[in-house]
Amino acid sequence: MSLTPIVGAFGMVALVFIAVGAAAVRWAGGVWGAKVRGSSPPTTPPAWGAALRVAWPPAAAEALGIVLLAALWFGSLGHGGWLLVFLLVGALATGADRWVRHRLLGSPAPLELKLFALGLLKYALAGWLCAWRLS
């Protein structure tokens, strides 16, 4: 597999992950007071600019990891079953974080379920984009 489709898939997946990460920062910041630098009081959601500044580094790193996994999957292991693979990876990556936030930090369960579903959707969309670009 050449580098060109991998870079193209990374660009698309990174945009999705950054947008979802910024939305999650706004939801969490507005609901239970996660303080983001450059935002107003913690009861209001942070501005989109502040949310994007917070979300883009980890989201870009996560997107790179998932695209490299997708390149391995589509380049050598096969094309079938990609949705199940990406949903399982999404559940592993998203579920533990949501559980810890709910149990240890006391965040509301409905918010954590919403963010968990958003994370699964994010990984399913990333799998679809990678299947489209890399197969």
C-alpha positions in Angstrom: 0.0 0.0 0.0 1.4 3.4 -1.0 1.6 6.4 1.3 -0.8 8.6 -0.7 -4.0 6.8 0.3 -2.8 6.5 3.9 -2.2 10.3 4.0 -5.6 11.0 2.4 -7.4 8.7 4.8 -5.5 10.3 7.7 -6.6 13.8 6.7 -10.3 12.8 6.5 -10.3 10.7 9.7 -8.4 13.5 11.6 -11.0 16.0 10.6 -13.8 13.8 11.9 -11.9 13.0 15.1 -11.1 16.7 15.8 -14.7 17.7 15.2 -16.1 15.0 17.4 -13.5 15.8 20.1 -14.4 19.5 20.0 -18.1 18.6 20.3 -17.3 16.3 23.3 -15.3 19.0 25.0 -18.2 21.4 24.6 -20.7 18.9 25.9 -18.6 17.9 28.9 -17.5 21.4 29.6 -21.0 22.8 29.6 -22.6 20.1 31.6 -20.3 19.2 34.5 -17.7 21.9 34.6 -14.6 20.6 32.8 -12.6 23.8 32.7 -11.0 24.7 29.4 -8.4 27.4 29.1 -9.9 30.5 27.4 -13.5 29.7 28.2 -16.0 31.5 30.4 -17.3 30.0 33.7 -17.5 26.2 33.8 -21.3 26.2 33.7 -21.3 27.4 30.0 -19.7 25.4 27.2 -16.3 26.6 26.1 -16.1 28.5 22.8 -15.5 26.4 19.6 -12.0 27.8 19.3 -11.0 26.8 22.8 -12.6 23.4 22.3 -10.7 22.9 19.0 -7.4 23.9 20.6 -7.9 21.3 23.4 -9.2 18.6 21.1 -6.9 18.6 18.1 -3.6 17.1 19.4 -5.1 13.9 21.0 -7.6 13.6 18.2 -4.9 13.8 15.5 -2.8 11.2 17.3 -5.8 8.9 17.7 -6.6 9.3 14.1 -3.1 8.4 13.1 -3.2 5.2 15.1 -6.6 4.1 13.7 -5.5 4.9 10.1 -2.3 2.8 10.6 -4.4 0.0 12.0 -6.8 0.3 9.0 -3.8 0.3 6.6 -2.7 -3.0 8.2 -6.2 -4.4 8.1 -7.0 -3.5 4.5 -3.5 -3.9 3.2 -2.8 -7.4 4.4 -5.5 -9.1 6.5 -8.6 -8.5 4.4 -11.6 -6.3 3.6 -14.5 -8.1 5.3 -15.6 -7.5 8.8 -14.2 -4.0 9.0 -17.3 -2.6 10.7 -17.0 -5.1 13.5 -13.3 -4.5 13.9 -13.7 -0.7 14.1 -16.7 -1.0 16.5 -14.7 -3.3 18.8 -11.7 -1.0 18.8 -14.0 2.0 19.4 -15.7 0.2 22.3 -12.3 -0.5 23.8 -11.0 3.0 23.3 -14.1 4.8 24.4 -15.7 2.6 26.9 -12.9 2.5 29.5 -12.6 6.3 29.6 -16.4 6.8 30.0 -16.6 4.2 32.8 -13.7 5.8 34.7 -15.1 9.3 34.3 -18.5 8.2 35.6 -17.3 6.1 38.5 -14.3 8.1 39.7 -15.2 11.7 38.8 -19.0 11.5 39.2 -20.0 12.7 35.8 -23.6 12.1 34.9 -24.4 8.7 33.4 -26.6 10.1 30.5 -23.8 12.3 29.4 -21.3 9.5 29.5 -23.7 7.2 27.5 -24.1 10.0 24.9 -20.3 10.4 24.6 -19.8 6.6 24.4 -22.3 6.5 21.5 -20.6 9.4 19.9 -17.3 7.6 20.2 -18.6 4.4 18.6 -20.1 6.5 15.8 -16.7 8.2 15.4 -14.9 4.9 15.0 -17.6 3.5 12.6 -17.2 6.6 10.4 -13.4 6.3 10.6 -13.7 2.6 9.5 -16.0 3.6 6.6 -13.6 6.3 5.4 -10.7 4.0 5.7 -12.5 1.2 3.8 -13.4 3.7 1.1 -9.8 5.2 0.8 -7.6 2.2 1.5 -9.4 -0.8 -0.2 
